[in-house]
């Protein structure tokens, strides 16, 4: 398996195995980007491109355009925006009501954003499972030749029983 092709080339097709390896590396990269505060944002931007390559090639294998990868991003943007409005509205309401700015107020304000982020994560989980578990098209398609699929099942051993 050519990791450079899987992670950095947006063209062509990959099988399910390569997709799941790519997703695992994306998850690891996102964890690292969260740990490193100074470079985390740059790493995350690079990982967006890697995600487009990995998800796009898997979508290509199923005969779909990589542009479909914009759908979960658009949903995430919408949900995050709604969460931000909910959080801002709760903070503004508490401020205008003259309430003390205590931790409970901030917790309540952040709960709307947390709910929307949780829904966003659910969207990504469902999308990832759908892309990763969808069967690829047999033979060549508009996006290239079929990837080499590694079968792990062993053929049954010959039986001595002539029964």
LUMKOL-341465 format. One record per atom (N, C-alpha, C, CB): residue number from 0; atom name; x, y, z. Coordinates in Angstrom, 1 decimal. Glycine has a CB too. Example, Ala and Ser with C-alpha at 12.3 -4.5 7.8 and 13.67 -1.06 7.14 Angstrom:
BEGIN
   num   atomo       px       py       pz
     0       N     13.2     -5.7      7.8
     0      CA     12.3     -4.5      7.8
     0       C     13.2     -3.3      7.8
     0      CB     11.3     -4.5      9.0
     1       N     12.8     -2.2      7.1
     1      CA     13.7     -1.1      7.1
     1       C     12.9      0.0      7.9
     1      CB     14.1     -0.6      5.7
//
This chain:
BEGIN
   num   atomo       px       py       pz
     0       N      0.8     -1.2      0.0
     0      CA      0.0      0.0      0.0
     0       C      0.9      1.2      0.0
     0      CB     -1.0      0.0      1.2
     1       N      0.6      2.2     -0.9
     1      CA      1.4      3.4     -1.0
     1       C      0.7      4.5     -0.2
     1      CB      1.5      3.8     -2.5
     2       N      1.2      4.8      1.0
     2      CA      0.5      5.8      1.9
     2       C      0.5      7.2      1.3
     2      CB      1.2      5.8      3.2
     3       N      1.6      7.5      0.5
     3      CA      1.6      8.8     -0.1
     3       C      0.4      8.9     -1.1
     3      CB      2.9      9.0     -0.9
     4       N      0.1      7.9     -1.9
     4      CA     -1.0      7.9     -2.8
     4       C     -2.3      8.0     -2.0
     4      CB     -1.0      6.6     -3.7
     5       N     -2.4      7.2     -1.0
     5      CA     -3.7      7.2     -0.2
     5       C     -3.9      8.5      0.5
     5      CB     -3.6      6.1      0.9
     6       N     -2.9      9.2      1.0
     6      CA     -3.1     10.4      1.8
     6       C     -3.0     11.7      1.1
     6      CB     -2.1     10.4      2.9
     7       N     -2.2     11.7      0.0
     7      CA     -1.9     13.0     -0.7
     7       C     -2.4     13.1     -2.1
     7      CB     -0.5     13.2     -0.6
     8       N     -2.9     12.1     -2.7
     8      CA     -3.3     12.2     -4.1
     8       C     -4.9     12.1     -4.2
     8      CB     -2.7     11.0     -5.0
     9       N     -5.5     13.2     -4.7
     9      CA     -7.0     13.2     -4.7
     9       C     -7.6     12.4     -5.8
     9      CB     -7.5     14.6     -4.8
    10       N     -6.8     11.9     -6.7
    10      CA     -7.3     11.2     -7.9
    10       C     -7.3      9.7     -7.7
    10      CB     -6.5     11.6     -9.1
    11       N     -8.2      9.0     -8.4
    11      CA     -8.2      7.6     -8.4
    11       C     -9.1      7.0     -7.4
    11      CB     -6.8      7.1     -8.1
    12       N     -8.9      5.7     -7.0
    12      CA     -9.8      5.0     -6.2
    12       C     -9.0      4.2     -5.1
    12      CB    -10.7      4.0     -7.0
    13       N     -9.6      4.0     -4.0
    13      CA     -9.0      3.1     -2.9
    13       C    -10.0      2.2     -2.4
    13      CB     -8.4      4.0     -1.8
    14       N     -9.6      1.0     -2.0
    14      CA    -10.5      0.0     -1.4
    14       C    -10.8      0.3      0.1
    14      CB     -9.9     -1.4     -1.5
    15       N    -11.7     -0.4      0.7
    15      CA    -12.1     -0.2      2.0
    15       C    -10.9     -0.2      3.0
    15      CB    -13.1     -1.2      2.4
    16       N    -10.0     -1.2      2.8
    16      CA     -8.9     -1.4      3.8
    16       C     -8.1     -0.1      3.8
    16      CB     -8.0     -2.6      3.4
    17       N     -7.7      0.4      2.7
    17      CA     -6.9      1.7      2.6
    17       C     -7.7      2.9      3.2
    17      CB     -6.5      2.0      1.1
    18       N     -9.0      2.9      3.0
    18      CA     -9.8      4.0      3.5
    18       C     -9.7      4.0      5.0
    18      CB    -11.3      3.8      3.0
    19       N     -9.9      2.8      5.6
    19      CA     -9.9      2.7      7.1
    19       C     -8.5      3.0      7.7
    19      CB    -10.4      1.3      7.6
    20       N     -7.5      2.7      7.0
    20      CA     -6.1      3.0      7.4
    20       C     -6.0      4.6      7.4
    20      CB     -5.1      2.3      6.6
    21       N     -6.5      5.2      6.3
    21      CA     -6.4      6.6      6.1
    21       C     -7.2      7.3      7.2
    21      CB     -6.9      7.0      4.8
    22       N     -8.4      6.8      7.5
    22      CA     -9.3      7.4      8.5
    22       C     -8.6      7.3      9.9
    22      CB    -10.6      6.7      8.6
    23       N     -7.9      6.2     10.2
    23      CA     -7.2      6.0     11.4
    23       C     -6.1      7.0     11.5
    23      CB     -6.6      4.6     11.5
    24       N     -5.4      7.2     10.4
    24      CA     -4.3      8.2     10.4
    24       C     -4.8      9.7     10.6
    24      CB     -3.4      8.1      9.2
    25       N     -6.0      9.9     10.0
    25      CA     -6.6     11.2     10.2
    25       C     -7.0     11.5     11.6
    25      CB     -7.9     11.3      9.3
    26       N     -7.5     10.5     12.3
    26      CA     -7.9     10.6     13.7
    26       C     -6.7     10.9     14.5
    26      CB     -8.6      9.3     14.2
    27       N     -5.6     10.1     14.3
    27      CA     -4.4     10.3     15.0
    27       C     -3.8     11.7     14.8
    27      CB     -3.3      9.3     14.6
    28       N     -3.9     12.2     13.5
    28      CA     -3.4     13.5     13.2
    28       C     -4.2     14.6     13.9
    28      CB     -3.5     13.7     11.7
    29       N     -5.5     14.4     14.0
    29      CA     -6.4     15.4     14.7
    29       C     -6.1     15.4     16.2
    29      CB     -7.9     15.0     14.4
    30       N     -5.8     14.3     16.7
    30      CA     -5.4     14.2     18.2
    30       C     -4.1     15.0     18.3
    30      CB     -5.2     12.8     18.7
    31       N     -3.1     14.8     17.5
    31      CA     -1.9     15.5     17.6
    31       C     -2.1     17.0     17.4
    31      CB     -0.9     15.0     16.5
    32       N     -2.9     17.4     16.4
    32      CA     -3.2     18.8     16.2
    32       C     -3.8     19.5     17.4
    32      CB     -4.1     19.0     14.9
    33       N     -4.6     18.7     18.2
    33      CA     -5.2     19.3     19.4
    33       C     -4.2     19.4     20.5
    33      CB     -6.3     18.5     19.8
    34       N     -3.1     18.6     20.5
    34      CA     -2.1     18.6     21.6
    34       C     -1.1     19.7     21.4
    34      CB     -1.4     17.3     21.6
    35       N     -0.8     20.0     20.1
    35      CA      0.2     21.0     19.8
    35       C     -0.4     22.4     19.5
    35      CB      1.1     20.6     18.6
    36       N     -0.4     23.3     20.5
    36      CA     -1.2     24.5     20.3
    36       C     -0.6     25.4     19.2
    36      CB     -1.2     25.2     21.6
    37       N      0.7     25.5     19.1
    37      CA      1.2     26.5     18.1
    37       C      1.0     26.0     16.7
    37      CB      2.7     26.6     18.4
    38       N      1.2     24.8     16.4
    38      CA      1.1     24.3     15.0
    38       C     -0.2     23.5     14.8
    38      CB      2.3     23.3     14.7
    39       N     -1.0     23.4     15.8
    39      CA     -2.3     22.6     15.6
    39       C     -3.2     23.1     14.5
    39      CB     -3.0     22.7     16.9
    40       N     -3.3     24.4     14.3
    40      CA     -4.1     24.9     13.3
    40       C     -3.6     24.6     11.9
    40      CB     -4.3     26.4     13.4
    41       N     -2.3     24.7     11.7
    41      CA     -1.7     24.4     10.4
    41       C     -1.8     22.9     10.1
    41      CB     -0.2     24.8     10.4
    42       N     -1.6     22.1     11.1
    42      CA     -1.7     20.6     11.0
    42       C     -3.2     20.3     10.6
    42      CB     -1.3     19.9     12.2
    43       N     -4.1     20.9     11.2
    43      CA     -5.5     20.7     10.9
    43       C     -5.9     21.1      9.5
    43      CB     -6.4     21.5     11.9
    44       N     -5.4     22.2      9.0
    44      CA     -5.6     22.6      7.6
    44       C     -5.0     21.6      6.7
    44      CB     -5.0     24.0      7.4
    45       N     -3.9     21.1      7.0
    45      CA     -3.3     20.0      6.1
    45       C     -4.1     18.8      6.2
    45      CB     -1.8     19.7      6.6
    46       N     -4.7     18.5      7.3
    46      CA     -5.5     17.3      7.5
    46       C     -6.8     17.4      6.7
    46      CB     -5.8     17.0      8.9
    47       N     -7.3     18.6      6.5
    47      CA     -8.5     18.8      5.6
    47       C     -8.2     18.3      4.2
    47      CB     -8.9     20.3      5.6
    48       N     -7.0     18.6      3.7
    48      CA     -6.6     18.1      2.4
    48       C     -6.5     16.6      2.4
    48      CB     -5.3     18.8      1.9
    49       N     -5.9     16.1      3.4
    49      CA     -5.7     14.6      3.5
    49       C     -7.1     14.0      3.5
    49      CB     -4.9     14.2      4.7
    50       N     -8.0     14.5      4.3
    50      CA     -9.4     14.0      4.3
    50       C    -10.1     14.0      3.0
    50      CB    -10.2     14.8      5.3
    51       N     -9.9     15.1      2.2
    51      CA    -10.4     15.2      0.9
    51       C     -9.9     14.1      0.0
    51      CB    -10.2     16.6      0.2
    52       N     -8.6     13.8      0.1
    52      CA     -8.0     12.7     -0.7
    52       C     -8.5     11.4     -0.3
    52      CB     -6.4     12.8     -0.5
    53       N     -8.5     11.1      1.0
    53      CA     -9.0      9.7      1.5
    53       C    -10.4      9.5      1.2
    53      CB     -8.7      9.6      3.0
    54       N    -11.3     10.4      1.6
    54      CA    -12.7     10.3      1.4
    54       C    -13.1     10.3     -0.1
    54      CB    -13.5     11.3      2.2
    55       N    -12.4     11.3     -0.8
    55      CA    -12.7     11.4     -2.2
    55       C    -12.4     10.2     -3.0
    55      CB    -11.9     12.6     -2.8
    56       N    -11.2      9.6     -2.8
    56      CA    -10.9      8.3     -3.5
    56       C    -11.9      7.2     -3.2
    56      CB     -9.5      7.9     -3.2
    57       N    -12.3      7.1     -1.9
    57      CA    -13.3      6.1     -1.6
    57       C    -14.6      6.3     -2.2
    57      CB    -13.4      6.0      0.0
    58       N    -15.0      7.6     -2.3
    58      CA    -16.2      8.0     -3.0
    58       C    -16.1      7.6     -4.5
    58      CB    -16.6      9.5     -2.8
    59       N    -14.9      7.9     -5.0
    59      CA    -14.7      7.5     -6.4
    59       C    -14.9      6.0     -6.6
    59      CB    -13.3      7.9     -6.8
    60       N    -14.4      5.2     -5.7
    60      CA    -14.5      3.8     -5.8
    60       C    -16.0      3.3     -5.8
    60      CB    -13.8      3.1     -4.6
    61       N    -16.8      4.1     -5.2
    61      CA    -18.3      3.7     -5.2
    61       C    -19.0      4.4     -6.4
    61      CB    -18.9      4.1     -3.9
    62       N    -18.2      5.1     -7.3
    62      CA    -18.8      5.7     -8.4
    62       C    -19.4      7.1     -8.2
    62      CB    -19.9      4.8     -9.0
    63       N    -19.1      7.7     -7.0
    63      CA    -19.6      9.0     -6.7
    63       C    -18.5     10.0     -6.8
    63      CB    -20.2      9.0     -5.2
    64       N    -18.9     11.3     -6.9
    64      CA    -18.0     12.4     -7.0
    64       C    -17.5     12.7     -5.6
    64      CB    -18.7     13.6     -7.7
    65       N    -16.2     13.2     -5.6
    65      CA    -15.6     13.6     -4.3
    65       C    -16.3     14.9     -3.8
    65      CB    -14.1     13.8     -4.5
    66       N    -17.0     15.6     -4.7
    66      CA    -17.7     16.8     -4.2
    66       C    -18.7     16.5     -3.1
    66      CB    -18.4     17.5     -5.4
    67       N    -19.2     15.3     -3.1
    67      CA    -20.1     14.8     -2.0
    67       C    -19.5     15.0     -0.7
    67      CB    -20.5     13.4     -2.3
    68       N    -18.2     15.1     -0.6
    68      CA    -17.5     15.3      0.7
    68       C    -17.8     16.7      1.3
    68      CB    -16.0     15.1      0.5
    69       N    -18.4     17.6      0.5
    69      CA    -18.7     18.9      1.0
    69       C    -20.0     18.8      1.9
    69      CB    -18.9     19.9     -0.1
    70       N    -20.8     17.8      1.7
    70      CA    -22.1     17.8      2.5
    70       C    -21.8     17.7      4.0
    70      CB    -22.9     16.5      2.1
    71       N    -21.0     16.8      4.5
    71      CA    -20.8     16.8      6.0
    71       C    -20.1     18.1      6.5
    71      CB    -20.0     15.6      6.4
    72       N    -19.3     18.7      5.6
    72      CA    -18.7     20.0      6.0
    72       C    -19.7     21.1      6.1
    72      CB    -17.6     20.4      5.0
    73       N    -20.6     21.1      5.2
    73      CA    -21.7     22.1      5.2
    73       C    -22.6     21.9      6.4
    73      CB    -22.5     22.1      3.9
    74       N    -22.9     20.7      6.7
    74      CA    -23.8     20.4      7.9
    74       C    -23.0     20.8      9.2
    74      CB    -24.1     18.9      7.9
    75       N    -21.7     20.5      9.2
    75      CA    -20.9     20.9     10.4
    75       C    -20.9     22.4     10.6
    75      CB    -19.5     20.3     10.3
    76       N    -20.7     23.1      9.5
    76      CA    -20.7     24.6      9.5
    76       C    -22.1     25.1     10.0
    76      CB    -20.4     25.2      8.1
    77       N    -23.1     24.6      9.5
    77      CA    -24.5     25.0      9.9
    77       C    -24.7     24.7     11.4
    77      CB    -25.6     24.3      9.0
    78       N    -24.4     23.5     11.8
    78      CA    -24.6     23.1     13.2
    78       C    -23.8     24.0     14.2
    78      CB    -24.4     21.7     13.4
    79       N    -22.5     24.2     13.8
    79      CA    -21.6     25.0     14.6
    79       C    -22.1     26.5     14.7
    79      CB    -20.2     25.0     14.1
    80       N    -22.6     27.0     13.6
    80      CA    -23.2     28.3     13.6
    80       C    -24.4     28.4     14.5
    80      CB    -23.6     28.7     12.2
    81       N    -25.3     27.4     14.4
    81      CA    -26.5     27.4     15.3
    81       C    -26.0     27.3     16.8
    81      CB    -27.4     26.2     14.9
    82       N    -25.1     26.5     17.0
    82      CA    -24.5     26.3     18.4
    82       C    -23.9     27.7     18.9
    82      CB    -23.5     25.3     18.5
    83       N    -23.2     28.4     18.0
    83      CA    -22.7     29.6     18.4
    83       C    -23.7     30.7     18.7
    83      CB    -21.7     30.2     17.4
    84       N    -24.8     30.7     17.9
    84      CA    -25.9     31.6     18.2
    84       C    -26.6     31.2     19.5
    84      CB    -26.9     31.5     17.0
    85       N    -26.8     29.9     19.7
    85      CA    -27.4     29.5     21.0
    85       C    -26.6     30.0     22.2
    85      CB    -27.6     28.0     21.0
    86       N    -25.3     29.8     22.1
    86      CA    -24.4     30.1     23.2
    86       C    -24.4     31.7     23.4
    86      CB    -22.9     29.6     22.9
    87       N    -24.2     32.4     22.3
    87      CA    -24.2     33.8     22.4
    87       C    -25.6     34.4     22.9
    87      CB    -24.0     34.5     21.0
    88       N    -26.7     33.8     22.5
    88      CA    -28.0     34.2     23.0
    88       C    -28.1     34.0     24.5
    88      CB    -29.1     33.5     22.2
    89       N    -27.6     32.8     24.9
    89      CA    -27.7     32.5     26.4
    89       C    -26.9     33.5     27.2
    89      CB    -27.3     31.1     26.7
    90       N    -25.7     33.8     26.7
    90      CA    -24.8     34.8     27.4
    90       C    -25.4     36.1     27.4
    90      CB    -23.4     34.8     26.8
    91       N    -25.9     36.6     26.2
    91      CA    -26.6     37.9     26.1
    91       C    -27.8     38.0     27.0
    91      CB    -26.9     38.2     24.7
    92       N    -28.6     37.0     27.1
    92      CA    -29.8     37.0     27.9
    92       C    -29.4     37.1     29.4
    92      CB    -30.6     35.7     27.7
    93       N    -28.4     36.4     29.8
    93      CA    -27.9     36.5     31.2
    93       C    -27.4     37.8     31.5
    93      CB    -26.9     35.4     31.5
    94       N    -26.7     38.4     30.6
    94      CA    -26.1     39.7     30.7
    94       C    -27.2     40.8     30.8
    94      CB    -25.1     40.1     29.6
    95       N    -28.1     40.7     29.9
    95      CA    -29.2     41.8     29.9
    95       C    -30.1     41.6     31.1
    95      CB    -30.0     41.7     28.6
    96       N    -30.3     40.4     31.6
    96      CA    -31.1     40.2     32.8
    96       C    -30.4     40.6     34.1
    96      CB    -31.5     38.7     32.9
    97       N    -29.2     41.0     34.0
    97      CA    -28.4     41.4     35.2
    97       C    -28.0     40.3     36.1
    97      CB    -29.2     42.3     36.0
    98       N    -28.0     39.0     35.5
    98      CA    -27.6     37.9     36.3
    98       C    -26.1     37.9     36.5
    98      CB    -28.0     36.6     35.6
    99       N    -25.6     37.3     37.6
    99      CA    -24.2     37.2     37.8
    99       C    -23.6     36.2     36.7
    99      CB    -23.9     36.6     39.2
   100       N    -22.4     36.5     36.3
   100      CA    -21.8     35.7     35.4
   100       C    -21.0     34.6     36.2
   100      CB    -20.8     36.5     34.5
   101       N    -21.7     33.5     36.5
   101      CA    -21.1     32.5     37.3
   101       C    -20.9     31.2     36.4
   101      CB    -22.1     32.1     38.4
   102       N    -20.2     30.3     36.9
   102      CA    -19.9     29.1     36.0
   102       C    -21.2     28.4     35.5
   102      CB    -19.1     28.1     36.8
   103       N    -22.3     28.4     36.3
   103      CA    -23.5     27.8     35.8
   103       C    -24.1     28.5     34.5
   103      CB    -24.6     27.8     36.9
   104       N    -23.9     29.8     34.5
   104      CA    -24.4     30.5     33.3
   104       C    -23.5     30.1     32.1
   104      CB    -24.3     32.1     33.6
   105       N    -22.2     30.1     32.3
   105      CA    -21.4     29.6     31.2
   105       C    -21.7     28.2     30.8
   105      CB    -19.9     29.8     31.5
   106       N    -21.9     27.3     31.7
   106      CA    -22.2     25.9     31.4
   106       C    -23.5     25.9     30.6
   106      CB    -22.3     25.1     32.7
   107       N    -24.5     26.6     31.1
   107      CA    -25.8     26.6     30.3
   107       C    -25.6     27.2     28.9
   107      CB    -26.8     27.4     31.1
   108       N    -24.9     28.2     28.8
   108      CA    -24.6     28.8     27.5
   108       C    -23.9     27.9     26.6
   108      CB    -23.9     30.1     27.6
   109       N    -22.9     27.2     27.1
   109      CA    -22.2     26.3     26.3
   109       C    -22.9     25.0     26.0
   109      CB    -20.9     25.9     27.0
   110       N    -23.9     24.7     26.6
   110      CA    -24.6     23.4     26.4
   110       C    -25.3     23.4     25.0
   110      CB    -25.7     23.1     27.4
   111       N    -25.7     24.5     24.5
   111      CA    -26.3     24.5     23.1
   111       C    -25.2     24.2     22.1
   111      CB    -26.9     25.9     22.8
   112       N    -24.0     24.9     22.3
   112      CA    -22.9     24.6     21.4
   112       C    -22.5     23.2     21.5
   112      CB    -21.8     25.6     21.7
   113       N    -22.4     22.6     22.7
   113      CA    -22.0     21.2     22.9
   113       C    -23.0     20.3     22.2
   113      CB    -21.9     20.9     24.4
   114       N    -24.2     20.6     22.3
   114      CA    -25.3     19.7     21.6
   114       C    -25.1     19.8     20.1
   114      CB    -26.7     20.2     22.0
   115       N    -24.8     20.9     19.5
   115      CA    -24.6     21.0     18.1
   115       C    -23.3     20.4     17.7
   115      CB    -24.6     22.5     17.7
   116       N    -22.3     20.5     18.4
   116      CA    -21.0     19.8     18.1
   116       C    -21.2     18.3     18.2
   116      CB    -19.9     20.3     19.0
   117       N    -22.0     17.8     19.2
   117      CA    -22.3     16.4     19.3
   117       C    -23.0     15.9     18.1
   117      CB    -23.1     16.1     20.6
   118       N    -24.0     16.7     17.6
   118      CA    -24.8     16.3     16.4
   118       C    -23.8     16.3     15.2
   118      CB    -25.9     17.2     16.2
   119       N    -22.9     17.2     15.1
   119      CA    -21.9     17.3     14.0
   119       C    -21.1     16.0     14.0
   119      CB    -21.1     18.5     14.2
   120       N    -20.6     15.6     15.2
   120      CA    -19.8     14.4     15.3
   120       C    -20.6     13.2     14.9
   120      CB    -19.3     14.2     16.7
   121       N    -21.9     13.1     15.2
   121      CA    -22.8     12.0     14.8
   121       C    -22.9     12.0     13.3
   121      CB    -24.2     12.2     15.4
   122       N    -23.0     13.2     12.6
   122      CA    -23.1     13.3     11.2
   122       C    -21.8     12.7     10.6
   122      CB    -23.3     14.7     10.7
   123       N    -20.7     13.1     11.1
   123      CA    -19.4     12.6     10.6
   123       C    -19.2     11.1     10.8
   123      CB    -18.2     13.3     11.3
   124       N    -19.7     10.6     11.9
   124      CA    -19.6      9.1     12.2
   124       C    -20.5      8.4     11.2
   124      CB    -20.1      8.8     13.6
   125       N    -21.7      8.8     11.0
   125      CA    -22.6      8.1     10.0
   125       C    -22.0      8.2      8.6
   125      CB    -24.0      8.8     10.0
   126       N    -21.5      9.4      8.2
   126      CA    -20.9      9.6      6.9
   126       C    -19.7      8.7      6.7
   126      CB    -20.6     11.1      6.7
   127       N    -18.9      8.6      7.7
   127      CA    -17.7      7.8      7.6
   127       C    -18.0      6.3      7.5
   127      CB    -16.8      8.0      8.8
   128       N    -19.0      5.9      8.3
   128      CA    -19.4      4.5      8.1
   128       C    -20.0      4.2      6.8
   128      CB    -20.4      4.1      9.2
   129       N    -20.8      5.1      6.3
   129      CA    -21.4      5.0      4.9
   129       C    -20.4      4.9      3.8
   129      CB    -22.4      6.1      4.6
   130       N    -19.4      5.8      3.9
   130      CA    -18.4      5.8      2.9
   130       C    -17.5      4.6      3.0
   130      CB    -17.5      7.1      2.9
   131       N    -17.1      4.2      4.2
   131      CA    -16.2      3.1      4.5
   131       C    -16.8      1.7      4.2
   131      CB    -15.7      3.2      5.8
   132       N    -18.1      1.6      4.4
   132      CA    -18.7      0.3      4.3
   132       C    -19.4      0.1      3.0
   132      CB    -19.7      0.1      5.4
   133       N    -19.6      1.1      2.2
   133      CA    -20.2      1.0      0.8
   133       C    -19.3      0.1     -0.1
   133      CB    -20.5      2.4      0.2
   134       N    -20.0     -0.7     -0.8
   134      CA    -19.2     -1.6     -1.8
   134       C    -18.7     -0.7     -2.9
   134      CB    -20.1     -2.7     -2.3
   135       N    -17.5     -1.0     -3.3
   135      CA    -16.9     -0.4     -4.5
   135       C    -17.4     -1.0     -5.8
   135      CB    -15.4     -0.5     -4.5
   136       N    -17.4     -0.2     -6.8
   136      CA    -17.8     -0.7     -8.1
   136       C    -16.7     -1.7     -8.7
   136      CB    -18.0      0.4     -9.2
   137       N    -17.2     -2.8     -9.2
   137      CA    -16.3     -3.8     -9.8
   137       C    -15.8     -3.2    -11.2
   137      CB    -17.1     -5.1    -10.1
   138       N    -14.6     -3.5    -11.4
   138      CA    -14.0     -3.0    -12.7
   138       C    -13.7     -1.5    -12.7
   138      CB    -14.9     -3.4    -13.9
   139       N    -13.3     -1.0    -13.9
   139      CA    -13.0      0.4    -14.0
   139       C    -14.3      1.2    -14.0
   139      CB    -12.2      0.6    -15.3
   140       N    -14.2      2.4    -13.5
   140      CA    -15.3      3.4    -13.6
   140       C    -14.7      4.7    -14.1
   140      CB    -16.0      3.5    -12.3
   141       N    -15.5      5.8    -14.1
   141      CA    -15.0      7.1    -14.6
   141       C    -13.8      7.6    -13.8
   141      CB    -16.2      8.1    -14.5
   142       N    -13.5      7.1    -12.6
   142      CA    -12.5      7.6    -11.8
   142       C    -11.2      6.8    -11.9
   142      CB    -12.9      7.7    -10.4
   143       N    -11.2      5.7    -12.6
   143      CA    -10.0      4.9    -12.8
   143       C    -10.3      3.4    -12.6
   143      CB     -9.0      5.3    -11.8
   144       N     -9.2      2.7    -12.7
   144      CA     -9.3      1.2    -12.6
   144       C     -9.7      0.9    -11.1
   144      CB     -8.0      0.5    -13.0
   145       N    -10.2     -0.3    -11.0
   145      CA    -10.6     -0.8     -9.6
   145       C     -9.3     -1.0     -8.8
   145      CB    -11.4     -2.1     -9.7
   146       N     -9.4     -0.6     -7.5
   146      CA     -8.2     -0.9     -6.7
   146       C     -8.0     -2.3     -6.4
   146      CB     -8.3     -0.1     -5.3
   147       N     -6.8     -2.7     -6.1
   147      CA     -6.6     -4.1     -5.8
   147       C     -7.1     -4.4     -4.4
   147      CB     -5.0     -4.4     -5.8
   148       N     -8.0     -5.3     -4.3
   148      CA     -8.7     -5.6     -3.1
   148       C     -8.0     -6.9     -2.5
   148      CB    -10.2     -5.9     -3.3
   149       N     -7.6     -6.8     -1.2
   149      CA     -6.9     -7.9     -0.6
   149       C     -7.9     -8.7      0.2
   149      CB     -5.8     -7.4      0.4
   150       N     -8.1     -9.9     -0.2
   150      CA     -9.0    -10.8      0.4
   150       C     -8.3    -11.5      1.6
   150      CB     -9.7    -11.8     -0.5
   151       N     -8.9    -11.5      2.7
   151      CA     -8.2    -12.2      3.9
   151       C     -8.7    -13.5      4.2
   151      CB     -8.3    -11.3      5.1
   152       N     -9.8    -13.9      3.6
   152      CA    -10.4    -15.2      3.9
   152       C     -9.6    -16.3      3.3
   152      CB    -11.9    -15.3      3.4
   153       N     -9.4    -17.4      4.0
   153      CA     -8.6    -18.5      3.6
   153       C     -9.6    -19.5      2.9
   153      CB     -7.9    -19.2      4.7
   154       N     -9.2    -20.1      1.8
   154      CA    -10.1    -21.1      1.2
   154       C    -10.2    -22.3      2.2
   154      CB     -9.6    -21.6     -0.2
   155       N    -11.3    -23.0      2.1
   155      CA    -11.4    -24.2      3.0
   155       C    -10.4    -25.2      2.7
   155      CB    -12.8    -24.8      2.9
   156       N     -9.9    -25.9      3.7
   156      CA     -8.9    -26.9      3.6
   156       C     -9.6    -28.2      3.0
   156      CB     -8.2    -27.3      4.9
   157       N     -8.9    -28.9      2.1
   157      CA     -9.5    -30.1      1.5
   157       C     -9.8    -31.1      2.6
   157      CB     -8.6    -30.7      0.4
   158       N    -10.9    -31.8      2.4
   158      CA    -11.3    -32.7      3.4
   158       C    -10.9    -34.1      3.0
   158      CB    -12.8    -32.7      3.7
   159       N    -10.4    -34.9      4.0
   159      CA    -10.1    -36.3      3.7
   159       C    -11.3    -37.2      3.7
   159      CB     -9.0    -36.9      4.7
   160       N    -12.4    -36.7      4.3
   160      CA    -13.6    -37.4      4.4
   160       C    -14.3    -37.5      3.1
   160      CB    -14.5    -36.8      5.5
   161       N    -14.5    -38.7      2.5
   161      CA    -15.2    -38.9      1.2
   161       C    -16.6    -39.1      1.4
   161      CB    -14.5    -40.0      0.5
   162       N    -17.1    -39.2      2.6
   162      CA    -18.4    -39.5      3.1
   162       C    -19.5    -39.5      2.2
   162      CB    -18.8    -38.6      4.0
//
